[in-house]
């Protein structure tokens, strides 16, 4: 039950951050987009970040459920090992597609 709780808390944090970014247009939180003067569309960037963080939160929930299902089997680490490249891929997708909001 512990993996499901941990992954659910991480998912809740991601989805809460996604909701905050979506509602409050918090583009000042993005380290990769430090220069706020270069951001062409703050609303679009915050919506894109909200979508990506929401998807990451859903992925954490799915990983938690799958890890919980295969706990104490020889496949216990498979969802965790697969989740690492998926999360890095989501970061790369966010950064590459986020460049369309830069001048």
Secondary structure, 3 states (H helix, E strand, C coil): CHHHHHHHHHHHHHHHHHHHHHHHCCHHHCCCCCCHHHECCHHHHHHHHHHHHHHHHHHHHHHHHHHHHCCCCCCCCHHHHHHHHHHHHHHHHHHHHHHHHEC
